[in-house]
Amino acid sequence: MTQIDPHWTAYLSALLTPVVAVIGAYIAWRQSRIAQNKLKLDLFEKRFSVYNKARNMLGEIMTKGKLTDEGLHEYGAGIREAKWLMDDEVAKYLGEELWDNAVNLQTYDAELDGKPVGEERTSLVRKRADLKKWFFSQYQVLDAKVGKFLKLSH
């Protein structure tokens, strides 16, 4: 009796199922990586939008010397999502510290309007100047606090 060797197609069909399974697993793994990267990008865009609203508010104060009601409203609306996108420290900084001082600056501007020259006006001008210096220093503080949320490292 002679033994017949199986045809090469038998070997190929036996290997086909594991090869398809490996390719399918690789495709699924790559799709999960793409989904993770898409999530990172979406989070980055939302976080950068919050960061940008804060920078725009600081920029308005530095260029115009004051903050308009519209600018304050845009800032407030723009940072609303910070508590879900960043940690409590950043949300508190944006929602309380920067917000409160922006309102204080607007208050000083309103009080100065029509105030006659004198000791009280001079005191308000000094407070306003100190607050503007504080706002100028906030560029670096903002970058330090929000920067860790704007990294796209893998």
C-alpha positions, 0 to 999 in steps of 0.5 A: 500500500502506498500512502498518499500525502495530503494535498497542499490545499489541505494544509492551507485550509487548516492554516486559514482559520488561525490566520484569519483569527490573528488578522481579526484580533490585530484589526480589533486591537488597532480599532481600540487604539484608534478609539483611545486616540480619538477620545484623547483628541476630543478631550484635548479639544474641549479642554483647550477650548476652556483654556482658550476662554481663560486666555482670551479673558486675560488678553482682553484685560491686558489689551483694553485695560478692563473687561466688558460684560460681554467678555465676562459672560463669554468667560463664564460660559466657556469655563462651565465645563471645566469641572467635568474636564479637569480636576477640582483645583483647576475648576476652582481656580477658573470659577472662583479665583479668576472669576472673582477678580474679574468681577472685582476689576469691573467693580473698580472700573464702575466705581472710578467712573465719575469719581472726582479726583481725591484720596478715594479715587487714588486708592481705587486706582491703586487697587485696580493697578494691583489687580491688573498686575495680578492678572498679568501674572496669571498667564503663567499660573494658568499654563501651569495649572491647565498644562497637565490636561493639555498633553497628548502623550501616549 
